[in-house]
Amino acid sequence: MTIALVAHDTKKELMIQFCIAYCQILSHHHLIATSTTGRLVAEATGLNIQRFLPGGHGGDQQIISRIACDEVDMLLFFRDPISAKPTEPNEMNLLRICDVHNIPVATNIATAEVLIHGLENGDLDWRTILNPQGR
């Protein structure tokens, strides 16, 4: 499965710690990420991560386009719900396209843990049944 990783600046360390904790599970999947998040997670874990542009420079849009083409199976998007961001409209588009394409999304660590355990248990195998190409 292809898993997209996105994290606001204030949540990047949390994403790193999450990926360290679940490195074994994540290592069996294709990971994509916005630039800085991908670099930091790769440095901390040794995971192979395909990196796109930084979120504010079009990385979010690159991930949105892959979701629209059914090339992403899960989104882990650790958001900072407190501070307003100039990229908030792009973030809403990211969440909206996940809803349109039935992509499981976690916007916080609690939901991410539920999804990662579901992934480990095979509860998300329905994604490969729906979209078997390239998975």
GUMI-280277 format. One record per residue: residue number from 1; x, y, z of N, C-alpha, C in turn. Coordinates in nm, 2 decimals, always signed. Atoms other than C-alpha are relative to their C-alpha. Layout:
% GUMI-280277
<NUM,<X,Y,Z>,<X,Y,Z>,<X,Y,Z>>
...
***
This chain:
% GUMI-280277
<1,<+0.08,-0.12,+0.00>,<+0.00,+0.00,+0.00>,<+0.09,+0.12,+0.00>>
<2,<-0.07,-0.13,+0.00>,<+0.10,+0.36,-0.05>,<-0.05,+0.09,+0.11>>
<3,<+0.04,-0.09,-0.11>,<+0.10,+0.58,+0.26>,<+0.06,+0.13,-0.01>>
<4,<-0.05,-0.13,+0.01>,<+0.13,+0.95,+0.24>,<+0.02,+0.06,+0.15>>
<5,<-0.03,-0.06,-0.13>,<+0.29,+1.14,+0.54>,<+0.01,+0.15,-0.02>>
<6,<+0.00,-0.15,+0.00>,<+0.23,+1.51,+0.60>,<-0.01,+0.04,+0.14>>
<7,<+0.00,-0.05,-0.14>,<+0.30,+1.70,+0.92>,<+0.03,+0.15,+0.00>>
<8,<-0.03,-0.15,-0.03>,<+0.27,+2.07,+1.02>,<+0.13,+0.01,+0.08>>
<9,<-0.13,-0.02,-0.07>,<+0.60,+2.21,+1.16>,<-0.01,-0.04,+0.15>>
<10,<+0.01,+0.03,-0.14>,<+0.47,+2.18,+1.52>,<-0.03,-0.15,+0.03>>
<11,<+0.04,+0.14,-0.02>,<+0.38,+1.81,+1.46>,<+0.11,-0.09,-0.07>>
<12,<-0.11,+0.09,+0.07>,<+0.70,+1.69,+1.27>,<+0.06,-0.09,+0.10>>
<13,<-0.06,+0.08,-0.10>,<+0.86,+1.56,+1.59>,<-0.09,-0.12,+0.03>>
<14,<+0.09,+0.11,-0.03>,<+0.55,+1.36,+1.67>,<-0.01,-0.10,-0.12>>
<15,<-0.01,+0.09,+0.12>,<+0.55,+1.22,+1.31>,<+0.12,-0.09,+0.01>>
<16,<-0.13,+0.07,-0.01>,<+0.91,+1.12,+1.36>,<-0.01,-0.11,+0.10>>
<17,<+0.01,+0.10,-0.11>,<+0.84,+0.94,+1.69>,<-0.10,-0.11,-0.04>>
<18,<+0.10,+0.10,+0.04>,<+0.53,+0.77,+1.54>,<+0.07,-0.10,-0.10>>
<19,<-0.06,+0.09,+0.11>,<+0.73,+0.64,+1.24>,<+0.11,-0.08,+0.06>>
<20,<-0.10,+0.09,-0.07>,<+1.01,+0.52,+1.47>,<-0.07,-0.11,+0.07>>
<21,<+0.07,+0.11,-0.07>,<+0.76,+0.33,+1.68>,<-0.06,-0.10,-0.09>>
<22,<+0.07,+0.10,+0.09>,<+0.59,+0.17,+1.38>,<+0.09,-0.02,-0.13>>
<23,<-0.09,+0.02,+0.11>,<+0.90,+0.15,+1.15>,<-0.02,-0.14,-0.06>>
<24,<+0.01,+0.14,+0.05>,<+0.86,-0.23,+1.11>,<-0.12,-0.01,-0.09>>
<25,<+0.13,+0.01,+0.08>,<+0.50,-0.20,+0.98>,<+0.02,+0.09,-0.12>>
<26,<-0.01,-0.10,+0.11>,<+0.58,+0.11,+0.76>,<+0.10,-0.05,-0.10>>
<27,<-0.10,+0.04,+0.09>,<+0.88,-0.06,+0.61>,<-0.05,-0.10,-0.11>>
<28,<+0.06,+0.09,+0.10>,<+0.65,-0.30,+0.42>,<-0.09,+0.07,-0.10>>
<29,<+0.09,-0.08,+0.08>,<+0.47,-0.02,+0.24>,<+0.08,+0.11,-0.08>>
<30,<-0.06,-0.11,+0.08>,<+0.55,+0.25,-0.02>,<-0.04,+0.13,+0.07>>
<31,<+0.03,-0.12,-0.08>,<+0.58,+0.58,+0.17>,<+0.03,+0.12,-0.09>>
<32,<-0.03,-0.13,+0.07>,<+0.55,+0.93,+0.01>,<-0.03,+0.11,+0.11>>
<33,<+0.02,-0.11,-0.09>,<+0.57,+1.26,+0.19>,<+0.04,+0.13,-0.06>>
<34,<-0.04,-0.13,+0.04>,<+0.61,+1.63,+0.16>,<+0.15,+0.01,+0.04>>
<35,<-0.15,+0.00,+0.00>,<+0.98,+1.73,+0.15>,<+0.06,-0.01,+0.14>>
<36,<-0.06,+0.00,-0.14>,<+1.08,+1.82,+0.51>,<-0.04,-0.12,+0.08>>
<37,<+0.05,+0.12,-0.08>,<+0.86,+1.56,+0.67>,<+0.07,-0.13,-0.04>>
<38,<-0.07,+0.12,+0.06>,<+1.00,+1.29,+0.44>,<+0.14,-0.01,+0.04>>
<39,<-0.15,+0.00,-0.03>,<+1.36,+1.39,+0.50>,<+0.02,-0.03,+0.15>>
<40,<-0.02,+0.02,-0.14>,<+1.32,+1.41,+0.88>,<-0.03,-0.15,+0.04>>
<41,<+0.04,+0.14,-0.03>,<+1.14,+1.07,+0.90>,<+0.11,-0.10,-0.06>>
<42,<-0.10,+0.09,+0.06>,<+1.39,+0.91,+0.66>,<+0.13,+0.00,+0.08>>
<43,<-0.13,-0.01,-0.08>,<+1.69,+1.04,+0.86>,<-0.01,-0.08,+0.13>>
<44,<+0.02,+0.06,-0.13>,<+1.54,+0.91,+1.19>,<-0.02,-0.15,+0.00>>
<45,<+0.04,+0.14,+0.00>,<+1.42,+0.57,+1.07>,<+0.07,-0.08,-0.10>>
<46,<-0.06,+0.08,+0.11>,<+1.61,+0.47,+0.76>,<-0.10,-0.05,-0.10>>
<47,<+0.11,+0.04,+0.09>,<+1.28,+0.42,+0.58>,<+0.02,+0.07,-0.14>>
<48,<-0.01,-0.05,+0.14>,<+1.28,+0.47,+0.20>,<-0.13,+0.08,-0.02>>
<49,<+0.12,-0.09,+0.02>,<+1.04,+0.77,+0.14>,<+0.02,+0.08,-0.13>>
<50,<+0.00,-0.09,+0.12>,<+0.96,+0.93,-0.19>,<-0.05,+0.14,+0.04>>
<51,<+0.03,-0.13,-0.04>,<+0.97,+1.30,-0.13>,<-0.05,+0.09,-0.11>>
<52,<+0.05,-0.10,+0.09>,<+0.77,+1.58,-0.30>,<+0.05,+0.13,+0.05>>
<53,<-0.03,-0.13,-0.04>,<+0.79,+1.95,-0.27>,<-0.04,+0.03,+0.14>>
<54,<+0.06,-0.03,-0.13>,<+0.74,+2.12,+0.07>,<-0.15,+0.03,-0.02>>
<55,<+0.15,-0.02,+0.01>,<+0.37,+2.15,+0.15>,<-0.04,+0.13,-0.05>>
<56,<+0.04,-0.14,+0.05>,<+0.35,+2.53,+0.10>,<+0.05,+0.03,-0.14>>
<57,<-0.05,-0.02,+0.13>,<+0.53,+2.50,-0.23>,<-0.06,-0.10,-0.10>>
<58,<+0.07,+0.09,+0.09>,<+0.30,+2.25,-0.39>,<+0.00,-0.15,+0.03>>
<59,<-0.01,+0.15,-0.04>,<+0.38,+1.92,-0.21>,<-0.14,-0.05,+0.03>>
<60,<+0.14,+0.05,-0.03>,<+0.02,+1.90,-0.08>,<-0.07,-0.03,-0.13>>
<61,<+0.07,+0.02,+0.13>,<-0.10,+1.94,-0.44>,<+0.05,-0.12,-0.07>>
<62,<-0.05,+0.12,+0.06>,<+0.13,+1.67,-0.56>,<-0.06,-0.13,+0.07>>
<63,<+0.06,+0.12,-0.06>,<-0.01,+1.43,-0.30>,<-0.15,+0.00,-0.03>>
<64,<+0.14,+0.00,+0.04>,<-0.37,+1.54,-0.38>,<-0.01,-0.06,-0.14>>
<65,<+0.01,+0.05,+0.14>,<-0.30,+1.46,-0.75>,<+0.01,-0.16,+0.00>>
<66,<-0.02,+0.14,-0.01>,<-0.18,+1.11,-0.65>,<-0.12,-0.07,+0.06>>
<67,<+0.12,+0.06,-0.05>,<-0.49,+1.05,-0.44>,<-0.11,+0.00,-0.10>>
<68,<+0.10,+0.00,+0.11>,<-0.71,+1.16,-0.73>,<+0.02,-0.10,-0.10>>
<69,<-0.03,+0.10,+0.10>,<-0.54,+0.91,-0.95>,<+0.00,-0.14,+0.07>>
<70,<+0.01,+0.13,-0.07>,<-0.60,+0.63,-0.69>,<+0.14,-0.06,+0.02>>
<71,<-0.14,+0.05,-0.03>,<-0.22,+0.60,-0.61>,<+0.04,+0.01,+0.14>>
<72,<-0.03,-0.01,-0.14>,<-0.25,+0.66,-0.24>,<-0.11,-0.08,+0.08>>
<73,<+0.09,+0.08,-0.07>,<-0.41,+0.42,+0.01>,<-0.03,+0.05,+0.14>>
<74,<+0.02,-0.05,-0.13>,<-0.38,+0.60,+0.34>,<+0.08,+0.14,+0.01>>
<75,<-0.06,-0.13,-0.03>,<-0.30,+0.96,+0.46>,<+0.02,+0.01,+0.15>>
<76,<-0.03,-0.04,-0.14>,<-0.13,+1.03,+0.79>,<+0.04,+0.15,+0.00>>
<77,<-0.02,-0.15,+0.01>,<-0.16,+1.41,+0.82>,<-0.01,+0.06,+0.15>>
<78,<-0.01,-0.05,-0.14>,<-0.05,+1.53,+1.17>,<-0.02,+0.15,-0.01>>
<79,<+0.04,-0.14,+0.02>,<-0.22,+1.87,+1.18>,<+0.02,+0.08,+0.14>>
<80,<+0.01,-0.09,-0.12>,<-0.18,+2.16,+1.43>,<-0.13,+0.07,-0.01>>
<81,<+0.13,-0.06,+0.01>,<-0.54,+2.25,+1.49>,<-0.02,+0.13,+0.07>>
<82,<+0.01,-0.12,-0.08>,<-0.46,+2.55,+1.71>,<+0.04,+0.12,-0.09>>
<83,<-0.04,-0.12,+0.07>,<-0.27,+2.79,+1.48>,<-0.05,+0.00,-0.15>>
<84,<+0.05,-0.02,+0.14>,<-0.42,+2.92,+1.15>,<+0.12,+0.00,-0.09>>
<85,<-0.10,+0.01,+0.09>,<-0.21,+2.85,+0.85>,<-0.04,+0.06,-0.13>>
<86,<+0.03,-0.06,+0.13>,<-0.19,+3.03,+0.51>,<-0.04,-0.11,-0.10>>
<87,<+0.03,+0.11,+0.09>,<-0.21,+2.68,+0.35>,<-0.13,-0.07,+0.03>>
<88,<+0.12,+0.07,-0.04>,<-0.54,+2.59,+0.51>,<-0.09,-0.04,-0.11>>
<89,<+0.08,+0.05,+0.11>,<-0.74,+2.59,+0.19>,<+0.05,-0.12,-0.07>>
<90,<-0.06,+0.12,+0.06>,<-0.50,+2.34,+0.04>,<-0.02,-0.13,+0.09>>
<91,<+0.02,+0.11,-0.09>,<-0.53,+2.13,+0.35>,<-0.15,-0.05,+0.00>>
<92,<+0.14,+0.05,+0.01>,<-0.91,+2.12,+0.32>,<-0.02,-0.07,-0.13>>
<93,<+0.01,+0.08,+0.12>,<-0.87,+2.01,-0.04>,<+0.06,-0.14,+0.01>>
<94,<-0.07,+0.13,-0.03>,<-0.64,+1.73,+0.08>,<-0.10,-0.09,+0.07>>
<95,<+0.10,+0.08,-0.08>,<-0.90,+1.61,+0.33>,<-0.12,-0.03,-0.09>>
<96,<+0.12,+0.02,+0.08>,<-1.19,+1.66,+0.08>,<+0.03,-0.11,-0.11>>
<97,<-0.03,+0.10,+0.11>,<-1.01,+1.45,-0.20>,<+0.01,-0.14,+0.07>>
<98,<+0.00,+0.13,-0.07>,<-0.96,+1.17,+0.06>,<-0.14,-0.05,+0.02>>
<99,<+0.14,+0.04,-0.01>,<-1.33,+1.17,+0.13>,<-0.06,-0.05,-0.13>>
<100,<+0.05,+0.03,+0.13>,<-1.41,+1.16,-0.24>,<+0.05,-0.14,-0.04>>
<101,<-0.06,+0.13,+0.04>,<-1.18,+0.86,-0.29>,<+0.01,-0.11,+0.11>>
<102,<+0.01,+0.10,-0.11>,<-1.25,+0.68,+0.04>,<+0.14,-0.04,+0.05>>
<103,<-0.14,+0.03,-0.05>,<-0.89,+0.71,+0.16>,<-0.01,+0.02,+0.15>>
<104,<-0.01,-0.01,-0.14>,<-0.84,+0.64,+0.53>,<+0.09,+0.11,+0.04>>
<105,<-0.08,-0.11,-0.04>,<-0.71,+0.95,+0.70>,<+0.01,+0.01,+0.15>>
<106,<-0.02,-0.03,-0.14>,<-0.56,+1.02,+1.04>,<+0.06,+0.14,+0.01>>
<107,<-0.05,-0.13,-0.02>,<-0.51,+1.38,+1.15>,<+0.06,+0.02,+0.14>>
<108,<-0.06,+0.00,-0.13>,<-0.38,+1.30,+1.49>,<+0.06,-0.14,+0.04>>
<109,<-0.07,+0.13,-0.03>,<-0.17,+1.03,+1.66>,<-0.10,-0.11,+0.05>>
<110,<+0.10,+0.11,-0.05>,<-0.47,+0.85,+1.82>,<-0.06,-0.07,-0.12>>
<111,<+0.06,+0.06,+0.12>,<-0.63,+0.79,+1.48>,<+0.10,-0.07,-0.08>>
<112,<-0.11,+0.07,+0.08>,<-0.30,+0.71,+1.32>,<+0.03,-0.14,+0.06>>
<113,<-0.03,+0.13,-0.07>,<-0.24,+0.43,+1.58>,<-0.11,-0.10,-0.04>>
<114,<+0.11,+0.09,+0.04>,<-0.58,+0.28,+1.50>,<+0.02,-0.04,-0.14>>
<115,<-0.02,+0.04,+0.14>,<-0.51,+0.29,+1.13>,<+0.12,-0.09,-0.02>>
<116,<-0.12,+0.08,+0.02>,<-0.16,+0.15,+1.16>,<-0.02,-0.14,+0.06>>
<117,<+0.03,+0.13,-0.06>,<-0.28,-0.14,+1.38>,<-0.10,-0.07,-0.10>>
<118,<+0.09,+0.06,+0.10>,<-0.56,-0.20,+1.12>,<+0.07,-0.04,-0.12>>
<119,<-0.09,+0.03,+0.11>,<-0.30,-0.20,+0.85>,<+0.07,-0.13,+0.03>>
<120,<-0.08,+0.12,-0.04>,<-0.09,-0.46,+1.04>,<-0.09,-0.12,+0.01>>
<121,<+0.09,+0.12,-0.01>,<-0.40,-0.68,+1.10>,<-0.07,-0.03,-0.13>>
<122,<+0.06,+0.03,+0.12>,<-0.51,-0.67,+0.74>,<-0.14,+0.06,-0.02>>
<123,<+0.13,-0.06,+0.01>,<-0.82,-0.46,+0.80>,<-0.01,+0.10,-0.11>>
<124,<+0.01,-0.09,+0.12>,<-0.73,-0.23,+0.51>,<+0.03,-0.07,-0.13>>
<125,<-0.03,+0.07,+0.12>,<-0.67,-0.50,+0.26>,<-0.11,+0.03,-0.11>>
<126,<+0.10,-0.03,+0.10>,<-1.00,-0.39,+0.09>,<+0.05,+0.10,-0.10>>
<127,<-0.06,-0.09,+0.09>,<-0.79,-0.11,-0.06>,<+0.06,-0.06,-0.12>>
<128,<-0.07,+0.07,+0.11>,<-0.59,-0.35,-0.27>,<-0.11,-0.08,-0.09>>
<129,<+0.11,+0.06,+0.08>,<-0.92,-0.52,-0.38>,<-0.06,+0.10,-0.09>>
<130,<+0.07,-0.11,+0.08>,<-1.07,-0.19,-0.50>,<+0.10,+0.05,-0.11>>
<131,<-0.10,-0.05,+0.09>,<-0.75,-0.08,-0.67>,<+0.12,-0.08,-0.01>>
<132,<-0.11,+0.10,+0.00>,<-0.52,-0.37,-0.75>,<+0.12,+0.05,-0.08>>
<133,<-0.11,-0.04,+0.08>,<-0.30,-0.19,-1.00>,<+0.11,+0.06,+0.08>>
<134,<-0.12,-0.06,-0.06>,<+0.05,-0.12,-0.88>,<+0.01,-0.02,+0.15>>
<135,<-0.01,+0.02,-0.15>,<+0.00,-0.24,-0.52>,<+0.05,-0.13,+0.04>>
***
